[in-house]
Amino acid sequence: MREDTTKLTEEQAALVRSTRRLDLRRILGGLFVLYGVITTIVGIVHWDTDPQKTGGIHINLWVGLALLAGGLLFFLWDRLNPVPAADIVGQAEAEAEAEQRAAGEGRETA
């Protein structure tokens, strides 16, 4: 499913790798998995007390498993449908062009 990145320069390939590494889907997936692991452990440790408080449902266990599944779905989504390299390189080139225009007009860029 990965697209062909052999036509990119080394600098563009590094930009694509770093952008994909910091994709929001990976960050959210990691947080969901982390919270899912913690909540699942709490659900297992408090196996006897959770049903008493929640009307017979092991709520921490179920929520923890749902968070784990959600986080893994984010990772799967990122893996199956990565940000296209052409979009990343095109955005970087557009930003560089806008920065050059602003510098030519005597304005500072952020």
C-alpha positions as CSV (number, residue, x, y, z in Angstrom):
1,M,0.0,0.0,0.0
2,R,3.0,2.3,0.4
3,E,3.4,4.6,-2.6
4,D,6.6,4.9,-4.6
5,T,8.9,7.4,-3.0
6,T,11.9,6.7,-5.1
7,K,11.4,9.9,-7.1
8,L,11.9,12.1,-4.1
9,T,15.2,13.7,-3.1
10,E,16.8,12.7,0.2
11,E,15.6,15.9,1.8
12,Q,12.0,15.3,0.6
13,A,12.1,11.7,1.7
14,A,13.2,12.8,5.2
15,L,10.4,15.3,5.3
16,V,7.9,12.6,4.4
17,R,9.2,10.2,7.1
18,S,9.2,12.9,9.8
19,T,5.7,14.0,8.9
20,R,4.3,10.5,8.8
21,R,6.0,9.8,12.1
22,L,4.2,12.7,13.8
23,D,0.8,11.9,12.2
24,L,-2.1,12.7,14.6
25,R,-3.5,9.2,14.1
26,R,-0.4,7.7,15.6
27,I,-0.4,10.1,18.6
28,L,-4.1,9.5,19.3
29,G,-3.7,5.8,18.8
30,G,-0.8,5.7,21.3
31,L,-2.8,7.6,23.9
32,F,-5.9,5.4,23.4
33,V,-3.7,2.2,23.8
34,L,-2.0,3.6,26.8
35,Y,-5.2,4.6,28.6
36,G,-6.8,1.3,27.5
37,V,-3.9,-0.7,29.1
38,I,-4.2,1.2,32.3
39,T,-8.0,1.0,32.5
40,T,-8.0,-2.7,31.6
41,I,-5.4,-3.4,34.4
42,V,-7.6,-1.4,36.8
43,G,-10.6,-3.5,35.7
44,I,-8.7,-6.7,36.3
45,V,-7.3,-5.7,39.7
46,H,-10.7,-4.4,40.9
47,W,-12.6,-7.4,39.6
48,D,-14.8,-7.9,42.7
49,T,-15.5,-4.2,43.5
50,D,-16.5,-2.9,40.1
51,P,-19.7,-4.8,39.7
52,Q,-20.9,-3.7,43.1
53,K,-20.5,0.0,42.1
54,T,-21.8,-0.3,38.6
55,G,-24.8,-2.6,38.8
56,G,-23.1,-5.9,37.8
57,I,-21.0,-4.6,35.0
58,H,-17.2,-4.7,34.9
59,I,-17.1,-1.2,33.5
60,N,-13.3,-0.6,33.7
61,L,-12.6,-3.8,31.9
62,W,-15.0,-3.1,29.1
63,V,-14.0,0.5,28.7
64,G,-10.3,-0.5,28.7
65,L,-10.9,-3.1,26.0
66,A,-12.8,-0.5,23.9
67,L,-10.0,2.0,24.3
68,L,-7.5,-0.7,23.2
69,A,-9.6,-1.5,20.2
70,G,-10.0,2.2,19.3
71,G,-6.2,2.8,19.6
72,L,-5.4,-0.2,17.4
73,L,-7.9,1.0,14.8
74,F,-6.1,4.4,14.7
75,F,-2.8,2.5,14.1
76,L,-4.4,0.4,11.4
77,W,-5.9,3.4,9.7
78,D,-2.5,5.1,9.7
79,R,-0.9,2.0,8.3
80,L,-3.4,1.3,5.5
81,N,-3.9,4.9,4.5
82,P,-0.8,7.0,5.1
83,V,-0.6,10.7,4.1
84,P,0.4,10.8,0.5
85,A,4.0,11.9,-0.1
86,A,2.9,14.3,-2.9
87,D,0.7,16.2,-0.4
88,I,3.5,16.5,2.1
89,V,6.0,17.7,-0.4
90,G,3.5,20.0,-2.1
91,Q,2.5,21.6,1.3
92,A,6.2,22.2,2.2
93,E,6.9,23.8,-1.2
94,A,3.9,26.0,-0.9
95,E,5.0,27.2,2.6
96,A,8.5,27.8,1.3
97,E,7.1,29.9,-1.6
98,A,4.9,31.9,0.7
99,E,7.8,32.5,3.0
100,Q,10.0,33.8,0.1
101,R,7.2,36.1,-1.1
102,A,6.8,37.5,2.4
103,A,10.6,38.0,2.8
104,G,10.6,39.8,-0.6
105,E,8.0,42.2,0.6
106,G,10.0,43.0,3.7
107,R,7.7,41.2,6.2
108,E,8.8,38.7,8.8
109,T,7.4,35.2,8.8
110,A,6.2,33.4,11.9
